[in-house]
């Protein structure tokens, strides 16, 4: 893997000018996201919604990913009409909107615990034949029917570990797993039998525009239960 820039020590993160620049760039990124939301969904997907159950189910809140970041994550990935991708904790559905905008050839699914947020996602996704939004507990789905699983930090760490156990107990074929904001997700699967990391990179800026206030990582994996 190529060497990553240590943005934490850069002027972006260590100076007052850098702080102001990140705020300014964030406004540009928000405006860009709004335009693409309107084109694909007819409405904005940008508003943050707090978790409805942070104590028992340890679900995180609904915070939409930046389109520029998603360009980087999915830019070199190839998909087929047979692919079925599910976004676990899909929120208002921006990841699905991005993939729809990029003409994803297969079927797209999202599951969201907060029924109000799930209904918001359905309100725009229903016009697309290849997008299905489920409202409910992600632990009640069987993930063996999917070929790509998107994890945008949908759970706090303790519940995430239980979710990994669930995946490993259900899946019978190779699947691709994308860990977005993998500050604790990747460390729990690195080196585990059946798991292969393909990429781990920092997301922070596109050209001169720092679309994220803080740098963060994502990683892509294959889980193959036949390779344990």
N, C-alpha and C positions, 0 to 999 in steps of 0.2 A: 504494500500500500504506500502511496506517495506521502511524503512528509507534509504535515498540516501546519498552516500558519498559526502561531501562538498569539491570537488576537488579544488575550487577556493582558499582555504586556505592551500592546501597541498604544499609540496616541488616542485611538478611538476610545479606549477603556480607562486611560490613566490621566487624561487632561480634561479641563473644563470645556475647552473647545471641542474635544471629542464627544463629550456628553451632549453639548448643544447640537452637534452635527448628527448624532444618533436620533435625537428628538426630531430634528428637521427631516431626516431621511425617513423616519417612521411615518410622518405625515404624507410624504410622497408615496410610500408603499401602501398606506391606507387608502389613498385616493385611487391608486392603480387597482387595488383589490376591489374597491367599490365599483369601478367601471366594468371589470370582468364579471363580478357578481351580477350586475344588472344585465349584461349581455347574455349570460348563460341561464340565470335563474329568475331574472325579472325583479329581484329584490336584493337588499344587502344581507350578507351572512356574517358581518363583522362584529356584532355586539357580543361581549362576553356575558355568559350566563353561569352563575355559581352552581356548584354541585347540589343535587337534591338529597344525596346520601353519602356523606363523607365519613361517617362513623361506622356503619355496619357493612355496607357494600364497598366502601372506600373508593367511590367513583370520583373522578376529578371533574372540574367545571368544563363548560363548553367554550373553548377559545379557538378561533379559526386560524389555520395555518396560512402563511403568506403564499401567494401564487408564485412569486419568484423562488421561494424555497422549494415548492413542489416541482417547479421546472427542473431544479437540480436533482431532486430525489428520483424522479421518474424519467429524466431525460435520456438515459441510455438503457432503459428497460424495454424489453419487447414482450408483447402480449399476443394471444391468439383468440379466435372466436370461441374456443373451448374454455377460456379462462373465466373463473368466477372469483371476483375480488370482494372481500368484505372489510369494511372499516368498522372496527370495534370501538364503540363510543364515538359515533360519527358526528355528534353535535348537529349543527345546522346543515352539514353536508358539503363543506367546501372542497374536501379532497375528492369527493365524488363529482362535484361540479368541474373541478380541474380535469379529471380523467374524461369526463363527457366532452369537455371542450377540446380535448386532444384526440377525440374519436376512439375511445377505448373499444376494441372490437368484441369483447365478451359481455358478461353480465356484471353489474355493479350492485352491491348490497351495503347497507349500513344498519347498525343497531344502536339505539340511543335509549338510555335509562329514563331521562326526563321526558315525560309525555308531551309537554308543551313544546320542547325543542324538537322532538321527533315529528310532531305535527307541522312545525315550521318547515322542517326538511321535506316532508311529504308534499307540502303546498307548492313547492317548485319542482320536485323530482317526479311527481306523478305524470307530468307531460312527456317524460322520456320512457320509452318502452323497456329500456334495458337497466333501469334503476328501481330497486325495491328498498324501502325503508321499513325496518321493524322497530316497534316501540316496546321496550321491556328489558329484562335482565339478560345481559350477555352470557351469563353462566347457564342459561336454559337453552341455548342453541347448541346443535352439534356441528362442529367445524370440519368434519370429514368431507363434506360436499364442496368445499372451497379449495381453490388452487393458490390464492394469494390472500394473506391476512395482514391487514394494516393495523398497527398498534401505535396510536398517537398518545402515548402515556394515558390510557383510559382508566388506570387504577393506581392507587397508592401501592407502595412496594409490597406490603404483606399480601394484599389481595392479588397483585400481579403474579406472585409466586404460585398461588393457588390456581390462577388461570393457566399458567404454564403447565402445571400438572394435568389440568383438564385437557389441554391441547395434546399433550403427549399420550394421554390415555385414549383419545378418540381417533387421532389421525392415523390412517393406514397407508398413505401414499406420500410422495414428496410434495411439499408445499413451500412457497416462498413467503417469508415473513419480513415485514418492514417495520423497524423500530424507529419511530420519529420522536425526538427528544429522549434519547436513550441513556440519560444520565444514570439510571440504575437498571434499565432493562437489559442492556447488553452484557453486563458483568455476570448476570445469573445464567446466561446460556453459553457464554464463551467457554469452550472446552468440554461442554456436555456431549455425551454420545448422541450421534445423529444430527448434530447442528454444525453447519459450515457457514462461516462469515465470508461474504463476498466483498463488502465495502463498508468502511466506517469513515465518515467525513464530517467536517465542521460546516455548519450553515450560519452565515452571518451577513454576507453582502453579495451583490451582483454588480460588477464593475465598481463604480464609486459609491453606489447606494447601499448603505447599511440597512437592510430591510428588517433586521431584528435588533432589538435594543441590547441583547446579550448574545454572544456566540453560543451555539448548542450543537449537539451531534445527532446524526442519524446513522443507522446501519441497516444493511440488507443481508438476509440469511436464507439458507435452505434448511428445512427440517425434513430429514428422510428417516422414517422409523425403521426402514429395512437396512439401515447402515449403522445400527447400534453395535 
